[in-house]
Amino acid sequence: MTWENPSAVRRQQILRETRTVAVVGASPNPARASNFVATYLLASTGFDVYFVNPNAREILGRPVYKSLADLPVVPDLVDVFRRLEDVPGVLDEVLALGGGVRTLWLQFGLFDEDVARRAEDAGLQVVMDRCLKVEHARFHGGLHIAGFDTGVISSRRRTG
């Protein structure tokens, strides 16, 4: 049996229940997807957002922590921007926190059924190969604001 992501309704519920998010692999480089997502999370959500990157000290004016264990809180959701081969180690870090994390969220391009099954066996919800920013905007009517979908279909050229 192939592993499948939670339904859209369930993903929406996960986001509604989330209060704290740790972005693992957050980058201070504004050209990186993790920085774009972090900017959105800080500006457009009510989440308390924490950044994890052993090589950065500050991102978007906020402190950066070397590991999940260094965070001042246990996050509800861990959003992962790492290489696929690093994901099992991130799950190990999540599990070492001893509970509290409810959701392991892997960004676009990250899909590992073994990690998903291991995380679910430990009681975590898992979302893979989905962007937290895109999903949040989708469920909160903000995709057009972010430039992904204007909601307008027209053959007219823009003036001005």
C-alpha positions as a Markdown table, in Angstrom:
| # | Residue | x | y | z |
|---|---|---|---|---|
| 1 | Met | 0.0 | 0.0 | 0.0 |
| 2 | Thr | 1.4 | 3.4 | -1.0 |
| 3 | Trp | 1.5 | 6.2 | 1.6 |
| 4 | Glu | -0.8 | 9.2 | 0.9 |
| 5 | Asn | -0.9 | 12.7 | 2.2 |
| 6 | Pro | -3.8 | 13.7 | 4.5 |
| 7 | Ser | -6.8 | 15.0 | 2.6 |
| 8 | Ala | -7.1 | 18.7 | 2.0 |
| 9 | Val | -9.7 | 19.0 | 4.7 |
| 10 | Arg | -7.3 | 17.3 | 7.2 |
| 11 | Arg | -4.4 | 19.6 | 6.1 |
| 12 | Gln | -6.6 | 22.6 | 6.7 |
| 13 | Gln | -7.4 | 21.2 | 10.2 |
| 14 | Ile | -3.7 | 20.7 | 10.9 |
| 15 | Leu | -3.0 | 24.3 | 10.0 |
| 16 | Arg | -5.9 | 25.5 | 12.1 |
| 17 | Glu | -4.6 | 23.6 | 15.1 |
| 18 | Thr | -1.0 | 24.8 | 14.7 |
| 19 | Arg | 0.3 | 27.6 | 16.9 |
| 20 | Thr | 4.1 | 27.2 | 16.6 |
| 21 | Val | 6.2 | 26.3 | 13.6 |
| 22 | Ala | 9.9 | 25.4 | 13.4 |
| 23 | Val | 11.5 | 25.9 | 10.0 |
| 24 | Val | 14.4 | 23.4 | 9.7 |
| 25 | Gly | 16.8 | 24.5 | 7.0 |
| 26 | Ala | 15.7 | 28.1 | 7.0 |
| 27 | Ser | 18.0 | 30.3 | 5.0 |
| 28 | Pro | 19.0 | 33.9 | 5.4 |
| 29 | Asn | 19.3 | 34.1 | 1.6 |
| 30 | Pro | 16.2 | 35.8 | 0.2 |
| 31 | Ala | 16.6 | 33.9 | -3.1 |
| 32 | Arg | 15.9 | 30.6 | -1.2 |
| 33 | Ala | 12.4 | 29.1 | -1.0 |
| 34 | Ser | 12.8 | 28.7 | 2.8 |
| 35 | Asn | 13.3 | 32.4 | 3.2 |
| 36 | Phe | 10.3 | 33.2 | 1.0 |
| 37 | Val | 8.2 | 30.8 | 3.1 |
| 38 | Ala | 9.5 | 32.2 | 6.3 |
| 39 | Thr | 8.7 | 35.8 | 5.2 |
| 40 | Tyr | 5.1 | 34.7 | 4.4 |
| 41 | Leu | 4.7 | 32.8 | 7.7 |
| 42 | Leu | 5.8 | 35.9 | 9.7 |
| 43 | Ala | 3.8 | 38.4 | 7.8 |
| 44 | Ser | 0.6 | 36.4 | 7.0 |
| 45 | Thr | -0.1 | 33.9 | 9.7 |
| 46 | Gly | -0.5 | 33.9 | 13.4 |
| 47 | Phe | 2.1 | 31.2 | 13.9 |
| 48 | Asp | 5.0 | 31.7 | 16.3 |
| 49 | Val | 7.9 | 30.9 | 13.9 |
| 50 | Tyr | 11.3 | 29.6 | 14.9 |
| 51 | Phe | 14.3 | 29.1 | 12.6 |
| 52 | Val | 16.7 | 26.1 | 12.7 |
| 53 | Asn | 20.0 | 26.3 | 10.8 |
| 54 | Pro | 23.4 | 25.5 | 12.4 |
| 55 | Asn | 25.1 | 27.9 | 10.0 |
| 56 | Ala | 23.1 | 31.0 | 10.5 |
| 57 | Arg | 22.7 | 33.4 | 13.4 |
| 58 | Glu | 19.8 | 35.6 | 12.3 |
| 59 | Ile | 17.0 | 35.4 | 9.7 |
| 60 | Leu | 14.6 | 38.1 | 9.1 |
| 61 | Gly | 15.6 | 39.8 | 12.3 |
| 62 | Arg | 15.0 | 36.7 | 14.4 |
| 63 | Pro | 17.4 | 34.4 | 16.2 |
| 64 | Val | 18.3 | 31.1 | 14.6 |
| 65 | Tyr | 18.8 | 27.9 | 16.6 |
| 66 | Lys | 21.4 | 25.3 | 15.8 |
| 67 | Ser | 19.0 | 22.4 | 16.3 |
| 68 | Leu | 15.4 | 21.6 | 17.3 |
| 69 | Ala | 16.7 | 20.7 | 20.8 |
| 70 | Asp | 17.9 | 24.3 | 21.2 |
| 71 | Leu | 14.5 | 25.9 | 20.6 |
| 72 | Pro | 12.9 | 27.6 | 23.6 |
| 73 | Val | 9.6 | 25.7 | 22.9 |
| 74 | Val | 8.6 | 22.4 | 21.4 |
| 75 | Pro | 6.9 | 23.4 | 18.1 |
| 76 | Asp | 3.5 | 22.0 | 17.0 |
| 77 | Leu | 4.8 | 21.6 | 13.4 |
| 78 | Val | 8.2 | 21.1 | 12.0 |
| 79 | Asp | 8.6 | 22.3 | 8.4 |
| 80 | Val | 11.6 | 20.8 | 6.7 |
| 81 | Phe | 13.7 | 22.4 | 4.0 |
| 82 | Arg | 16.6 | 20.0 | 3.8 |
| 83 | Arg | 17.9 | 17.5 | 1.3 |
| 84 | Leu | 16.0 | 14.2 | 1.1 |
| 85 | Glu | 18.9 | 12.3 | 2.6 |
| 86 | Asp | 18.9 | 14.5 | 5.7 |
| 87 | Val | 15.2 | 13.9 | 6.4 |
| 88 | Pro | 15.6 | 10.7 | 8.5 |
| 89 | Gly | 18.0 | 12.7 | 10.8 |
| 90 | Val | 15.5 | 15.5 | 11.1 |
| 91 | Leu | 12.9 | 12.9 | 12.2 |
| 92 | Asp | 15.4 | 11.6 | 14.7 |
| 93 | Glu | 15.7 | 15.1 | 16.1 |
| 94 | Val | 11.9 | 15.5 | 16.3 |
| 95 | Leu | 11.5 | 12.2 | 18.1 |
| 96 | Ala | 14.3 | 13.0 | 20.5 |
| 97 | Leu | 12.2 | 16.0 | 21.7 |
| 98 | Gly | 10.1 | 13.4 | 23.5 |
| 99 | Gly | 6.7 | 14.6 | 22.4 |
| 100 | Gly | 4.8 | 17.8 | 21.7 |
| 101 | Val | 5.5 | 18.0 | 18.0 |
| 102 | Arg | 2.3 | 17.0 | 16.3 |
| 103 | Thr | 3.2 | 17.4 | 12.6 |
| 104 | Leu | 6.2 | 16.7 | 10.4 |
| 105 | Trp | 5.8 | 18.7 | 7.2 |
| 106 | Leu | 8.2 | 18.1 | 4.3 |
| 107 | Gln | 8.4 | 20.7 | 1.6 |
| 108 | Phe | 8.1 | 20.3 | -2.2 |
| 109 | Gly | 10.3 | 17.6 | -3.5 |
| 110 | Leu | 10.6 | 15.7 | -0.2 |
| 111 | Phe | 8.9 | 12.4 | -0.1 |
| 112 | Asp | 10.1 | 9.4 | 1.9 |
| 113 | Glu | 7.5 | 6.7 | 2.7 |
| 114 | Asp | 9.8 | 5.1 | 5.3 |
| 115 | Val | 10.1 | 8.4 | 7.2 |
| 116 | Ala | 6.4 | 8.9 | 7.0 |
| 117 | Arg | 5.6 | 5.5 | 8.4 |
| 118 | Arg | 8.2 | 5.8 | 11.1 |
| 119 | Ala | 6.8 | 9.3 | 12.1 |
| 120 | Glu | 3.2 | 8.0 | 12.0 |
| 121 | Asp | 4.2 | 5.0 | 14.2 |
| 122 | Ala | 5.5 | 7.6 | 16.7 |
| 123 | Gly | 2.2 | 9.4 | 16.7 |
| 124 | Leu | 3.0 | 12.3 | 14.3 |
| 125 | Gln | 0.9 | 13.6 | 11.5 |
| 126 | Val | 2.9 | 13.7 | 8.2 |
| 127 | Val | 2.5 | 15.9 | 5.2 |
| 128 | Met | 5.0 | 15.5 | 2.4 |
| 129 | Asp | 5.8 | 17.2 | -0.9 |
| 130 | Arg | 3.6 | 20.2 | 0.0 |
| 131 | Cys | 4.5 | 23.8 | 0.7 |
| 132 | Leu | 3.3 | 25.1 | 4.0 |
| 133 | Lys | 3.0 | 28.6 | 2.6 |
| 134 | Val | 1.0 | 27.5 | -0.5 |
| 135 | Glu | -1.3 | 25.4 | 1.6 |
| 136 | His | -1.9 | 28.1 | 4.2 |
| 137 | Ala | -2.6 | 30.7 | 1.5 |
| 138 | Arg | -4.9 | 28.2 | -0.3 |
| 139 | Phe | -7.0 | 27.7 | 2.8 |
| 140 | His | -7.0 | 31.3 | 3.8 |
| 141 | Gly | -7.9 | 32.8 | 0.4 |
| 142 | Gly | -4.5 | 34.3 | -0.1 |
| 143 | Leu | -3.0 | 32.7 | -3.2 |
| 144 | His | -3.9 | 35.6 | -5.4 |
| 145 | Ile | -2.2 | 38.0 | -2.9 |
| 146 | Ala | 1.0 | 35.9 | -3.1 |
| 147 | Gly | 0.9 | 36.0 | -6.9 |
| 148 | Phe | 0.2 | 32.3 | -7.6 |
| 149 | Asp | -3.4 | 32.7 | -8.8 |
| 150 | Thr | -4.9 | 36.0 | -9.6 |
| 151 | Gly | -8.3 | 34.5 | -9.9 |
| 152 | Val | -8.8 | 36.5 | -13.1 |
| 153 | Ile | -9.1 | 34.9 | -16.5 |
| 154 | Ser | -9.0 | 37.5 | -19.3 |
| 155 | Ser | -7.7 | 37.9 | -22.8 |
| 156 | Arg | -7.4 | 41.7 | -22.3 |
| 157 | Arg | -4.1 | 43.3 | -22.0 |
| 158 | Arg | -3.4 | 45.3 | -18.9 |
| 159 | Thr | -3.3 | 49.0 | -19.2 |
| 160 | Gly | -1.1 | 51.3 | -17.2 |
